[in-house]
């Protein structure tokens, strides 16, 4: 699969179809870029109205373009594209970039036009990038099929973007910053090649060390998780997701549905796949650049070397926010520092060398502290002033970094006077930021990636007592879209979940008989296909200790619901044995349109939406992933015996999550399932389903 993408970056020859002699046309800019950056393959402008463009022979059609040619760049009006793709296919070209717009982004006929183009390409086993894109770059082969002005420094970051404008803006933004890139890919409408394909290609490419991505939407979520999980084992994937709010999410009828919005699924997918998600464009490249040229910090101990206390304090705050602490400098090392620094310098951490600190002061500090084992990260920090050249400081940091096997992130707070210093640092693979908050954010991302790579891995859930066929039979006989607690109990039991003993009664007498059989105290719950949240309407009565109490509660419940929801059909009552004491949690599943079944866990009962303390996981889950999902919440901490309180059966909760996730995998018709509350008993005693509901998809 990845080999088919090679012509988009290292072709032997490129046909620019629609190349123009007019310098104002995008196609002219593409041809100029193809000539400008050292591409050694064939470059063939195709234009029936020109003999020569920019000194190159022009060809009337792609069929007469000489060998070798394995990439076509199409810059013609959208309606002409199908014909051009057929001609490329007949010529034997297996890769085409469609720069032109006017496809599905305009709707209507544009959607049909894309489908036609894809069918043609598939018929010729041709891969497509675009349409409505900027093109691709390879900083090593010299290929530049874009019309973007300029190129960044050559390095090891592979960048993929769904947005052409972001791609072009990034080139301009970092062009003079010395941040090294290996590849650029603008994918546009992603008719064929998508971000997952490119990440897989970059993952296998020897010149790519870090993958940076800007995405707006992912279509094939399960494949994305599978591919990126593998790539992230070897190379960091840093990603910026646009459209993170859930403002457009449809209202749904369960706690799970209302909490598991689309961005929650994306966040969960990224976490499970080892993606390093960032919040803005500047962080995307701050993090990617640091990961491409600095080792991961071994631990979380940092030393700040500075000539100004204020920026150091800001840096320390951000470091703490992202899990890093200021290292303790040993008394011996402090004494050595004081020997050559200003007598008024602060030799604890941060090491404040005062405003007049010069290059030899930074050099002295790095020499003294470089071998202290408890230090994992150095942040040399400078606020420029008239008596010190920032470039000299940069040279001192570079020289001393050669003997220090630790993470080094420099910070020079300024802009006009630090361009030379940045060039020196970046040329020597030491990232430099201009704001003191940046190193903490970057280190936080590096720490996240380190922890992901160090995580313990377990095999998938294994269950031997699931009655899959029994559930399939129940679902085949079910016509309604919603199953109440009473109706979902057989399905829960078939998948090995423990239920509170109980039965359905259709009238007073049956309710009393069931209660006598179960033994008091009992709980009474309304059974109605029109009522999902029973507690909101007075549809639950607990701790009923006698037949008289049960009869009174039943009469009151009918009267209350008849008034509050007169349209609701009362099918009967669920009479259950009162459960023992335990902790109430919620476990649910919502089928996400991109990533599939999304599991959730949180504090149970009616407070789950108030606190929104939720852990998520995308199916299929491993037991360790389910455990992480639980442990990420305050409810998970309570289960483990917070402040010497009761320790609950955490492993039984994980088992419940696994069984419900398997239920979702086995039966795609189930759109949502929710156990709320799930009663967790003390350690070793298991769990009990106290209430549950299911919602089926309309299809």
Secondary structure, 3 states (H helix, E strand, C coil): CHHHHCHHHHCCEEEEECCCCCCCCHHHHHHHHHHHCCCCCEEEEECCCCCEECCEEEECCHHHCCCCCCEEEECCCHHHHHHHHHHHHHHCCCEEEECCCCCHHHCCHHHHHHHHHHHHHHHCCCEEEECCCCEEEECCCCCECCCCCCCCEEEEEEEEECCHHHHHHHHHHHCCCCCEEEEEEECCCCCCCCHHHHHHHHHHCCCCCEEEEEECCCCCHHHHHHHHHHHHCCCEEEEEECCCCCCCCCCCCCHHHHHCCHHHHHHHHHHHHCCEEECCHHHHHHHHHHHHHCCCCCCCEEEEEECCHHHHHHHHHHHHHCCCEECCCCHHHHHHHHHHCCCCCECCCCEECCCCCCHHHHHHHHHHHCCCCCCCEEEEEECCCCCCCHHHHHHHHHHHHCCCCCEECEEECCCCCCHHHHHHHHHCCCCEECCCCHHHHHHHHHHHHHHHHHCCCCCECCCCCCCHHHHHHHHHCCCCCEECHHHHHHHHHHCCCCECCEEEECCHHHHHHHHHHHCCCEEEEEECCCCCCHHHHCCEEEEECCHHHHHHHHHHHHHHHHHHCCCCCCCEEEEEECCCCCEEEEEEEEEECCCEEEEEEEECHHHHHHHCCEEEEECCCEHHHHHHHHHCCHHHHHHCCHHHCCCECHHHHHHHHHHHHHHHHHCCCEEEEEEEEEEECECCCCEEECCEEEEECCC
